[in-house]
Structure formats: structure tokens, C-alpha cells
Amino acid sequence: MLPIEKISEKLTNWLGTPISILVHTLLFVGIFTLRIFNVGMNDILLILTTAVSLEAIYLSIFIQMTVNKTTKSLREVEKDIDDIQEDVQEISEDNDEDEAEEDIVIKAIKDIENRLEKLHKDVGQINKR
């Protein structure tokens, strides 16, 4: 992962916190305190509008980055599910064969169980994002 990706991921995570709301509120209030320093109201509104517009652009970029990352993770989960479905189908076909193959089936089922647990954790992590 590139350093810029790490920074943007940390920033994206921070933007979704109550501290971020507080910081943004203080910044917006701070912009209006420029009136104390004899800055004209038109200039204050221009600064505020510009700041909010730039922030909206960056937030939309962060949202798209999160969507892209989630989509990539879901593709990986889908691939794992497809692999598991193939394993289950093979197990079903093999189950019709003689009892000597029961050990193989048990191992495959345990493998599927482990994969499903991993997928469950992955999906849980994706949902938390």
C-alpha cells in the first residue's frame, strides 16, 4: 500500500468520528469570527463557500475510494464462495461413492467450515467499514 493510500485511509476513518464533527464545527464558527477582525461579510461567505466546496470534493473522493475498496473485498469474498460451492458440489458427488472416502469428505467439510468462518469475519469487517 502506498503512503498516500495509508494517509487517505486514516483520514477517511477520522472523518467519520464525533471529533471530526467538533473540529468542523469549530472551523466553521472560526470563519465567522473573522468579522471581529473587520473582514467583510461577503469575504467571509466567499471563504466559507470555497472551503465547503473543496471539502465536498475531497469527501466525494474519499467515499469513492471506500466504495472501490469495498467492491474489491466483495469480489474476493465472491471468489471464495465460488470455491466453496465447487468444493460442496464435489463433496456431494463423492459422497455417493464408497465409505472409504468418508475421511476425505470430513476433511473437506472441516475446510469449508474454516473458510466460512473466515468469510464471516471478512464480511463482518467489511460491514464495519
C-alpha positions in Angstrom: 0.0 0.0 0.0 1.4 3.4 -1.0 1.9 6.0 1.7 -0.8 8.3 0.2 -3.2 5.4 0.4 -2.4 4.9 4.1 -2.9 8.6 4.8 -6.2 8.7 2.8 -7.5 5.6 4.6 -6.6 7.1 8.1 -8.2 10.4 7.0 -11.3 8.7 5.8 -11.7 6.8 9.1 -11.2 10.0 11.0 -13.8 11.9 9.1 -16.4 9.5 10.4 -15.8 10.3 14.0 -17.5 12.7 16.5 -14.2 14.5 16.9 -14.3 15.4 13.2 -17.8 16.9 13.7 -16.4 19.0 16.5 -13.4 20.2 14.5 -15.5 21.1 11.5 -18.0 23.0 13.7 -15.1 24.9 15.3 -13.6 25.7 11.9 -17.0 27.0 10.6 -17.6 29.1 13.7 -14.0 30.3 13.4 -14.6 31.5 9.9 -17.4 33.7 11.1 -15.2 35.1 13.9 -13.2 36.8 11.1 -15.9 39.5 11.4 -14.2 40.6 14.6 -11.1 41.4 12.5 -13.1 43.7 10.2 -13.3 41.1 7.4 -16.4 41.9 5.3 -19.4 39.5 5.4 -19.1 39.0 1.6 -15.5 37.9 2.0 -16.4 35.6 4.9 -19.1 34.0 2.9 -16.7 33.6 -0.1 -14.2 31.9 2.2 -16.8 29.6 3.7 -18.3 28.7 0.3 -14.9 27.9 -1.1 -13.9 25.8 1.9 -17.2 23.9 1.9 -16.9 23.3 -1.9 -13.3 22.0 -1.6 -14.3 19.8 1.3 -17.2 18.3 -0.6 -14.9 17.4 -3.5 -12.5 15.6 -1.2 -15.3 13.9 0.7 -16.7 12.5 -2.6 -13.2 11.2 -3.5 -12.9 9.5 -0.1 -16.3 8.0 -0.5 -15.4 6.6 -3.9 -12.2 5.2 -2.6 -14.1 3.4 0.1 -16.6 2.1 -2.4 -13.8 0.8 -4.6 -12.1 -0.9 -1.7 -15.3 -2.5 -0.5 -16.1 -3.7 -4.1 -12.7 -5.3 -4.3 -13.2 -7.0 -1.0 -16.6 -8.3 -2.1 -15.1 -9.7 -5.3 -12.6 -11.7 -3.2 -15.4 -13.0 -1.0 -17.4 -14.0 -4.1 -14.4 -15.9 -5.4 -14.1 -17.7 -2.0 -17.8 -18.5 -2.1 -17.4 -19.9 -5.6 -14.5 -22.1 -4.5 -16.6 -23.3 -1.6 -19.6 -24.1 -3.8 -17.3 -26.1 -6.1 -16.0 -28.0 -3.0 -19.5 -28.7 -1.8 -20.5 -29.9 -5.2 -17.5 -32.2 -5.4 -18.3 -33.5 -1.9 -21.9 -34.2 -3.0 -20.7 -36.2 -6.0 -18.0 -38.0 -4.0 -20.5 -38.8 -1.2 -22.2 -41.3 -3.5 -19.0 -43.4 -3.7 -18.0 -46.0 -1.1 -17.5 -45.4 2.6 -13.7 -45.5 2.4 -13.8 -41.9 1.2 -15.6 -40.7 4.3 -12.3 -39.3 5.7 -11.8 -37.1 2.7 -15.3 -35.8 3.0 -14.9 -35.0 6.7 -11.6 -33.1 5.9 -13.3 -31.2 3.1 -16.2 -30.2 5.4 -13.8 -29.0 8.1 -12.0 -27.0 5.4 -15.3 -25.5 4.3 -16.2 -24.7 7.8 -12.9 -22.9 8.3 -13.4 -20.9 5.1 -16.9 -20.0 6.1 -15.7 -18.7 9.5 -13.0 -16.7 7.7 -15.6 -15.3 5.2 -17.9 -14.5 8.1 -15.1 -12.5 9.8 -14.3 -10.8 6.5 -17.9 -9.8 5.8 -18.1 -8.5 9.4 -15.1 -6.4 8.9 -16.4 -5.1 5.6 -19.7 -4.2 7.2 -17.9 -2.3 9.9 -16.3 0.0 7.3 
